[in-house]
Amino acid sequence: MPEHEFAVWAPRPDRVRLDLDFALYPMERSDDGWWRATVDAAPDARYGFVLGDDPKVLPDPRSPRQPEGVHERSQLWQPSADAWSDSDWAGRSIEGAVIYELHIGTFTPAGTLDAAIDKLDYLVDLGVDFVEVMPVNAFGGTHGWGYDGVLWYAVHEPYGGPDALIRFVDACHQRGLGVLIDAVFNHLGPSGNYLPEFGPYLSSGSNPWGESINIGDAGADQVRRYILDCALRWMRDFHADGLRLDAVHALVDTTAIHILEEMAAETDSLAADVGRPLSLVAESDLNDPRLITPRDQGGLGMTAQWDDDIHHAIHTAVSGERQGYYGDFGTLETLAQTLRHGYFHAGTFSSFRQRRHGRPLDTATIPATRLLAYTLTHDQVGNRAIGDRPSQNLTTGQLAVKAALALGSPYTAMLFMGEEWASSSPFQFFSSHPEPDLARATAEGRKKEFASHGWDADEIPDPQDPATFERSKLDWDEVDDGDHGRLRAFYQSLIALRKAEPDLADPWLDHLLIDYDEDARWFVMHRGGIAVACTLGESDADVPVTGDVLVSWGDPEVGAETTRMAGHSVAVLRQVR
């Protein structure tokens, strides 16, 4: 058997032993808190670490594989020499692309990475450019959203483990699809989190999901390295084309060089090494343009960020919902302002937060493609009390209007799985914590949270009930049925038009012109010689735009001066110059 060096950063215990296939070996400590031992080991050997006098065997914090879950021994793993066939993949930046967010466990009936491969040709036919997978890191239980990961380096075994992820990414690249992996570095899950026993991985602060990660307190250097190495691993070892970084506003960094700036610099270096673009897409609710400002201009250097203001502005204008954080949105004026400036809250008062929020975006220097526009995400449906999609509350015409506003805008676009055919499946919050007390607390906490907002507790799905997970799986049998098929074809046409028309590729918001009539409920985005016209009312409206209709929903009547549109309808026209 070949020799293998085992290493673990564990400054807290005074003794660490390696458990290798149930035999114990001493480890030597260096001054930086790392323990090492070089031992003969089979390529797939099972191992763990024993800290101090506690006989419990803990998994490796940097475990490459967890065949039996996050509470058991780790396993050595390396990809086979012939695992990859994507050497011709040149990659691309996500800026201006169409991204498709999906959850591996509910995307297909089988809920595995290999099963997802069978649906990639569908995504190619739809026209998307990137697949963004919700977290695939190892977490407690068999199924969940993935944001409760505790072993960030390992791939969740029920999805197929690391070899299946390689097959999935390779299959995407063979079809011209890029891959983004959702990475969570702002907190650790409650089931299987043994990191505090090794060292100061957690800080004295907290966020909505628990204790914060230590990126600025004593001992933070090695924790930061743990995060950065994990980020690079997804892109280097698994050939991902970038990461979606969860809730970066919860990464409280008081050091002079923010960890996101450091991550951006190391990602750029890796991109140069592998010879293809790598993208970092941040989720943030701060409306702070410094996040997407280049490093050489004083920013953090993220490629792009999710933009919830755009979602809220589109959703409220179409649906009429105003509760909670939707309170400041809903008018066509708000929609126009948001689409023209990227953020709605830009140093303005937020009634939801009861304070000023955000900072203006410099639209002359930051292109719209650094912001993601979407009408749906896992959060915007899954964090609703019963996980209901817009398709369960809106007409197909209203869904078409939302699609046109997002896909017809200058922003990088994103879809959430199934939205393109108005999937009838909800996407509910589900978990499978194996610990009875944690399972009960999760279910009770969910009901209590929404009961405080006026929901009947009996209506709130139990996240631990397997039926909640099963209900959330897409029903692929409905894709081509009736309005499902019509809407999918409309999405497909919008995406194709977005790629075919140069005017729709213009990324500068200063070039975007918008007309609207609050009373007549029509709204028009002018993209050079292209007009994206929508009506958001129940009655017919005369929209002051004419031209050749390229894509439509409904039956627009184009006259000499106006286009007459009924109800919730869309007309994308090449305007008469």
C-alpha positions in Angstrom: 0.0 0.0 0.0 1.2 3.5 -0.7 2.2 6.0 2.0 -0.3 8.7 2.7 0.2 11.8 4.8 -2.8 12.5 7.0 -3.1 16.1 8.4 -5.6 18.0 10.5 -5.7 21.4 12.0 -6.6 20.9 15.7 -5.1 23.5 18.0 -7.6 22.7 20.9 -6.8 19.1 22.0 -3.5 18.3 23.6 -3.3 15.0 21.7 -4.6 13.7 18.3 -4.5 10.2 17.0 -5.3 8.9 13.6 -7.9 6.1 13.4 -7.1 4.2 10.1 -9.3 1.2 9.4 -9.9 0.9 13.2 -6.1 1.0 14.1 -4.8 4.0 16.1 -1.6 5.9 15.1 0.0 8.8 17.0 0.2 12.2 15.2 2.8 14.9 15.7 1.9 18.5 16.3 3.6 21.5 14.7 3.7 25.0 16.2 0.8 26.1 13.9 -1.7 23.7 15.4 -1.5 21.1 12.6 -1.1 17.4 13.4 0.4 15.0 10.9 1.1 11.3 10.4 2.4 9.4 7.4 1.0 5.9 7.2 0.6 3.2 4.6 -3.1 3.4 3.5 -5.2 1.9 0.8 -6.6 4.5 -1.7 -10.1 4.0 -0.3 -9.2 3.6 3.3 -11.6 4.7 6.0 -10.2 7.0 8.7 -10.9 9.6 11.3 -9.3 11.5 14.2 -9.5 10.8 18.0 -9.1 14.0 20.0 -7.6 14.0 23.5 -8.9 11.2 25.7 -12.3 11.1 24.1 -12.5 7.7 22.3 -15.0 9.0 19.7 -13.7 8.9 16.1 -14.5 12.2 14.3 -14.5 12.7 10.5 -11.9 14.8 8.8 -12.9 18.5 8.6 -11.5 18.3 5.0 -13.0 14.9 4.3 -13.1 14.1 0.6 -15.8 11.6 1.1 -18.4 10.5 3.7 -19.8 7.2 2.5 -21.9 6.6 5.7 -22.9 10.2 6.5 -21.5 13.1 8.4 -21.2 11.3 11.8 -19.0 8.5 10.6 -15.5 7.9 9.4 -14.1 9.7 6.3 -12.8 7.9 3.2 -9.8 8.7 1.1 -10.8 9.5 -2.5 -9.2 10.6 -5.7 -10.9 10.7 -9.1 -9.9 8.1 -11.6 -7.4 9.0 -14.2 -10.0 8.9 -17.0 -12.8 10.6 -15.1 -12.8 13.7 -17.3 -13.5 14.2 -20.9 -14.0 18.0 -20.9 -10.5 19.1 -22.1 -12.1 21.1 -24.9 -14.3 23.1 -22.6 -13.2 26.7 -22.8 -15.7 28.0 -20.3 -17.3 31.5 -20.2 -18.2 34.2 -17.7 -21.7 34.2 -16.3 -22.1 37.9 -17.2 -25.1 38.2 -19.6 -25.9 34.5 -19.4 -29.0 32.6 -18.6 -28.6 30.5 -15.4 -30.9 27.7 -14.3 -31.0 27.0 -10.5 -31.9 23.5 -9.5 -32.0 21.3 -6.4 -30.6 17.9 -7.2 -32.9 16.0 -4.8 -36.1 17.3 -6.3 -35.1 18.0 -9.9 -35.8 14.4 -10.9 -37.8 11.5 -9.3 -34.6 9.7 -8.4 -33.0 12.9 -6.9 -29.4 12.1 -7.9 -26.7 13.7 -9.9 -26.7 10.9 -12.4 -30.5 11.2 -12.9 -30.0 15.0 -13.5 -27.7 14.2 -16.4 -30.7 12.7 -18.2 -32.4 16.1 -18.2 -29.4 18.2 -19.5 -30.5 17.9 -23.1 -33.8 19.5 -22.1 -31.9 22.4 -20.6 -29.8 22.8 -23.7 -33.0 22.8 -25.8 -34.5 25.5 -23.4 -31.4 27.6 -24.2 -29.8 28.1 -20.8 -26.1 28.7 -20.4 -25.3 27.6 -16.8 -26.7 25.1 -14.3 -26.5 26.3 -10.7 -26.9 23.5 -8.3 -28.0 24.2 -4.7 -25.5 23.0 -2.2 -24.1 19.5 -2.7 -21.8 19.4 0.3 -22.3 16.8 3.0 -25.1 17.5 5.5 -26.9 15.5 8.1 -29.7 13.2 7.0 -30.6 11.9 3.6 -32.4 15.0 2.1 -32.6 18.7 2.7 -31.9 22.0 1.0 -28.2 21.6 1.6 -27.6 24.8 3.5 -27.0 22.9 6.8 -23.7 21.5 5.5 -21.1 20.5 8.1 -18.4 18.8 5.9 -17.9 21.4 3.2 -15.3 19.4 1.2 -17.4 16.2 0.7 -20.2 15.6 -1.8 -23.5 14.5 -0.3 -23.6 10.7 -0.7 -27.3 10.3 -1.4 -26.7 12.5 -4.5 -24.1 10.0 -5.7 -20.9 11.3 -3.9 -17.9 12.9 -5.6 -17.7 10.6 -8.6 -21.2 11.4 -9.5 -20.5 15.1 -9.3 -17.6 14.6 -11.7 -19.9 12.8 -14.1 -22.5 15.6 -13.9 -20.1 18.5 -14.5 -18.4 16.6 -17.3 -21.8 15.9 -18.9 -22.7 19.6 -18.6 -19.5 20.7 -20.3 -19.9 18.1 -23.1 -23.2 19.9 -23.8 -21.8 23.4 -23.6 -23.4 24.1 -20.2 -21.4 25.8 -17.4 -21.8 24.8 -13.8 -22.1 26.9 -10.7 -22.0 25.3 -7.3 -23.9 26.9 -4.3 -21.4 27.2 -1.5 -22.3 28.1 2.1 -19.5 29.6 4.2 -21.5 31.8 6.6 -22.6 29.1 9.1 -22.6 25.4 9.9 -25.5 23.0 10.2 -26.6 21.6 13.6 -26.2 17.9 12.8 -22.7 16.6 12.6 -20.8 19.9 13.3 -17.7 18.7 15.1 -15.4 21.5 13.9 -15.5 23.4 17.3 -13.8 20.3 18.9 -10.8 20.8 16.6 -10.3 24.5 16.8 -11.8 28.0 16.8 -14.0 27.7 13.7 -16.8 29.7 15.2 -16.8 33.3 16.4 -18.5 35.1 19.2 -21.0 36.6 16.9 -24.2 35.0 15.4 -26.5 35.3 12.4 -30.0 34.0 11.8 -28.8 30.5 11.3 -26.6 30.1 14.3 -23.0 31.0 15.4 -21.0 32.9 12.8 -17.8 31.6 11.3 -14.6 32.9 12.7 -13.0 35.0 9.9 -11.7 37.9 12.0 -11.1 36.7 15.6 -8.1 34.9 17.1 -7.2 31.8 15.1 -9.0 33.1 12.0 -6.1 32.7 9.6 -6.5 28.9 9.4 -10.4 29.1 9.3 -10.1 31.6 6.4 -7.7 29.1 4.7 -10.3 26.4 5.3 -12.9 28.5 3.5 -10.7 29.5 0.6 -9.3 26.1 0.0 -12.8 24.7 -0.1 -13.9 27.3 -2.6 -11.0 26.6 -4.9 -11.5 22.8 -4.6 -15.0 23.0 -6.2 -13.5 24.9 -9.2 -10.2 23.1 -9.4 -11.0 19.4 -8.5 -14.6 19.3 -9.8 -14.1 21.7 -12.7 -17.0 24.0 -11.6 -17.1 27.3 -13.6 -17.8 29.3 -10.5 -19.7 29.5 -7.2 -22.8 31.0 -5.9 -21.9 32.3 -2.4 -24.7 32.1 0.1 -25.7 35.1 2.2 -22.3 36.9 2.1 -23.7 39.7 4.3 -23.4 37.2 7.2 -19.6 36.9 6.6 -18.7 39.6 9.2 -15.0 40.4 8.4 -13.3 43.1 10.4 -9.9 42.6 8.9 -8.4 45.0 6.3 -8.7 42.5 3.5 -12.2 41.1 3.3 -12.3 37.4 2.8 -14.4 37.9 -0.4 -11.7 40.1 -1.9 -9.2 37.4 -1.0 -11.4 34.7 -2.6 -11.8 36.8 -5.7 -8.0 37.2 -6.1 -7.3 33.5 -5.6 -10.2 32.6 -8.0 -8.7 34.9 -10.7 -5.3 33.2 -10.1 -6.9 29.8 -10.5 -8.7 30.9 -13.7 -5.3 31.9 -15.1 -3.9 28.5 -14.2 -6.8 26.4 -15.7 -7.2 28.7 -18.7 -10.9 29.5 -18.5 -13.1 32.1 -16.8 -14.3 31.4 -13.2 -17.2 33.4 -11.7 -18.2 34.3 -8.1 -21.8 35.2 -7.7 -22.7 36.5 -4.3 -26.0 36.5 -2.5 -26.3 39.8 -0.5 -29.1 41.9 0.8 -26.9 44.9 1.4 -27.4 46.7 -1.9 -23.7 47.6 -1.7 -22.1 48.1 -5.1 -18.6 47.6 -3.7 -19.4 43.9 -3.8 -19.3 43.9 -7.6 -16.8 46.7 -8.1 -13.4 45.4 -9.4 -10.6 45.1 -6.8 -8.4 47.6 -8.6 -11.2 50.1 -8.2 -11.5 49.5 -4.4 -14.2 46.9 -4.6 -14.4 43.2 -3.5 -14.3 41.9 -7.1 -17.3 39.6 -7.2 -18.4 38.8 -10.7 -22.0 39.4 -10.0 -24.7 39.3 -7.2 -28.3 38.2 -6.8 -30.6 41.2 -6.8 -33.7 40.7 -4.8 -34.9 44.3 -5.4 -35.5 43.3 -9.1 -37.4 40.2 -8.0 -39.6 42.2 -5.5 -40.3 45.0 -8.1 -41.4 42.5 -10.8 -43.3 40.2 -8.5 -45.3 42.9 -6.7 -46.1 44.8 -9.8 -47.6 41.7 -11.4 -49.0 39.8 -8.3 -50.2 42.7 -6.1 -48.6 41.2 -3.0 -47.5 43.8 -0.5 -46.8 42.0 2.8 -43.4 42.0 4.6 -40.4 43.1 2.6 -42.7 43.7 -0.4 -44.1 46.8 1.3 -42.0 49.4 -0.5 -42.7 47.8 -3.9 -45.7 47.4 -6.2 -46.1 50.4 -8.4 -44.9 50.6 -12.0 -42.9 53.7 -10.9 -41.0 51.4 -8.5 -40.5 48.8 -11.2 -39.2 51.4 -13.6 -36.8 52.9 -11.0 -35.5 49.5 -10.0 -34.9 48.3 -13.6 -33.2 51.6 -14.5 -30.9 51.8 -11.5 -30.3 48.2 -10.4 -31.3 48.8 -6.8 -34.5 50.3 -5.5 -33.1 50.9 -2.0 -30.0 52.9 -2.7 -29.6 55.1 0.4 -33.3 55.3 0.8 -35.6 54.5 3.7 -36.8 50.9 3.9 -40.1 50.5 5.8 -39.3 46.8 6.3 -36.0 47.5 8.0 -37.1 50.9 9.5 -33.9 52.5 8.4 -32.0 53.7 5.3 -30.7 50.9 3.2 -28.4 50.5 0.2 -26.1 52.7 -1.8 -26.5 53.9 -5.4 -25.0 51.9 -8.2 -22.7 53.8 -10.6 -24.5 52.7 -13.8 -21.8 54.4 -15.9 -19.1 52.1 -14.8 -20.9 48.9 -13.5 -22.8 47.0 -16.2 -26.2 45.5 -15.5 -24.7 42.0 -16.2 -23.2 42.1 -12.7 -26.7 41.8 -11.2 -28.9 38.8 -11.5 -32.6 39.3 -12.4 -35.1 36.6 -11.6 -38.8 36.1 -10.9 -38.2 33.0 -8.7 -35.5 31.5 -6.6 -35.4 28.6 -4.0 -35.7 31.3 -1.3 -38.6 33.3 -2.8 -40.7 30.1 -3.0 -39.3 27.9 -0.3 -39.4 30.5 2.4 -43.1 31.1 1.9 -45.2 29.4 4.6 -46.4 26.6 2.4 -43.8 26.8 -0.4 -46.3 27.8 -3.0 -44.9 28.9 -6.4 -46.3 31.9 -8.3 -47.8 29.4 -10.7 -50.1 28.3 -8.0 -51.4 31.8 -7.5 -51.1 33.7 -10.8 -52.4 33.2 -14.3 -50.2 32.0 -17.1 -50.4 35.4 -18.6 -49.1 37.0 -15.5 -46.2 34.5 -15.4 -45.4 35.4 -19.1 -45.2 39.1 -18.1 -42.8 38.3 -15.3 -40.6 36.2 -17.7 -40.5 39.0 -20.3 -39.5 41.6 -17.7 -36.6 39.5 -16.4 -35.4 37.9 -19.7 -35.9 41.1 -21.7 -33.9 43.2 -19.2 -30.2 44.0 -19.5 -29.3 41.9 -16.5 -27.9 38.4 -16.2 -30.9 36.2 -16.0 -31.7 33.3 -13.7 -34.6 30.8 -13.7 -35.6 28.4 -10.9 -36.3 24.8 -12.0 -39.7 24.3 -13.3 -40.7 28.0 -13.5 -40.5 27.9 -17.3 -43.4 25.5 -17.5 -45.3 26.8 -14.5 -44.6 23.7 -12.5 -47.5 22.8 -10.2 -45.2 21.3 -7.6 -44.5 23.4 -4.5 -41.0 23.8 -3.3 -41.3 23.5 0.4 -38.8 23.6 3.2 -37.7 20.0 4.0 -35.1 18.3 6.2 -34.3 14.9 7.5 -32.3 15.4 10.7 -31.7 12.0 12.3 -31.6 13.3 15.8 -35.2 13.2 17.3 -34.8 16.4 19.4 -33.4 18.4 16.5 -36.1 17.0 14.1 -38.8 18.0 16.6 -37.3 21.5 17.2 -37.1 22.1 13.4 -40.7 21.2 12.8 -42.0 23.1 15.8 -39.8 26.2 15.0 -41.2 26.3 11.4 -44.8 26.2 12.6 -44.2 28.8 15.3 -42.4 31.2 12.9 -45.3 31.3 10.5 -48.0 31.1 13.1 -46.6 34.4 14.4 -47.3 35.9 11.0 -51.0 34.8 11.0 -50.8 31.4 9.4 -52.7 28.5 10.8 -50.0 26.2 12.2 -51.8 23.2 10.8 -51.3 24.5 7.3 -47.5 24.6 7.7 -45.9 21.5 6.2 -43.7 19.5 8.6 -40.2 19.7 7.1 -39.3 16.3 8.7 -42.3 14.6 7.0 -40.9 12.6 3.9 -44.1 13.7 2.1 -43.0 17.3 2.2 -39.8 16.3 0.3 -41.8 14.2 -2.2 -44.3 16.9 -2.9 -41.5 19.2 -3.8 -40.2 17.1 -6.7 -40.9 18.3 -10.2 -43.6 16.6 -12.3 -42.0 16.1 -15.7 -45.1 14.6 -17.1 -46.8 18.0 -17.3 -44.0 19.8 -19.2 -45.8 19.8 -22.6 -49.4 19.8 -21.4 -51.6 22.8 -22.4 -50.5 26.1 -20.9 -47.4 24.4 -19.3 -46.1 23.7 -22.8 -47.1 27.1 -24.2 -45.3 28.9 -21.4 -42.2 26.7 -21.8 -42.1 27.6 -25.6 -42.5 31.3 -24.7 -39.5 31.1 -22.3 -37.5 29.2 -25.0 -38.4 32.0 -27.5 -37.4 34.8 -25.1 -34.1 33.2 -24.4 -33.4 32.6 -28.1 -34.3 36.2 -28.9 -32.1 37.4 -26.1 -29.1 35.7 -27.7 -30.0 36.6 -31.3 -30.7 40.3 -31.0 -27.5 42.5 -30.4 -29.7 45.2 -28.8 -30.7 42.8 -26.1 -27.0 42.2 -25.3 -26.3 45.9 -24.4 -25.3 45.8 -20.6 -25.5 49.5 -19.9 -28.4 50.7 -17.8 -27.8 54.3 -19.0 -29.0 53.1 -22.4 -32.2 51.6 -21.0 -35.3 53.6 -21.6 -38.7 52.9 -19.9 -42.2 54.2 -20.5 -45.2 53.2 -18.4 -48.7 54.3 -17.5 -49.7 53.6 -13.9 -53.4 53.9 -14.6 -53.6 52.1 -17.9 -51.2 49.4 -16.5 -48.8 49.1 -19.4 -45.0 49.0 -19.2 -42.4 49.2 -22.0 -38.6 48.6 -21.9 -36.7 50.1 -24.9 -33.5 48.2 -25.6 -32.1 50.0 -28.6 -34.4 49.1 -31.5 -36.2 46.4 -29.5 -39.3 47.2 -27.3 -40.4 44.8 -24.6 -44.1 45.8 -24.0 -46.3 44.3 -21.2 -49.8 45.0 -19.9 -50.4 44.2 -16.3 -54.1 45.0 -16.0 -57.3 43.1 -16.6 -58.6 45.3 -19.4 -57.3 46.1 -22.9 -54.6 48.8 -23.2 -53.2 50.8 -26.1 -49.5 50.8 -25.7 -47.6 53.6 -27.7 -45.2 51.3 -29.5 -45.2 49.8 -32.9 -43.0 47.5 -35.0 -42.6 43.9 -36.1 -43.6 41.4 -33.4 -40.8 39.0 -32.7 -42.2 37.2 -29.7 -45.6 37.6 -28.0 -47.9 36.2 -25.4 -51.5 36.9 -26.2 -52.6 38.5 -29.5 -51.2 42.0 -29.8 -52.7 44.2 -32.6 -50.1 46.5 -34.0 -51.5 49.7 -35.5 -49.9 52.8 -37.0 -49.2 54.4 -33.6 -50.0 52.0 -30.9 -50.1 48.3 -30.1 -53.4 47.1 -28.6 -52.8 44.4 -25.9 -55.4 42.6 -23.9 -55.1 41.6 -20.2 -51.7 40.3 -19.1 -49.9 40.1 -22.4 -46.4 40.6 -23.9 -45.2 41.9 -27.2 -41.5 42.0 -28.1 -41.2 44.2 -31.2 -38.5 45.4 -33.5 -39.5 49.1 -33.5 -40.0 51.2 -36.6 -37.0 53.5 -36.8 
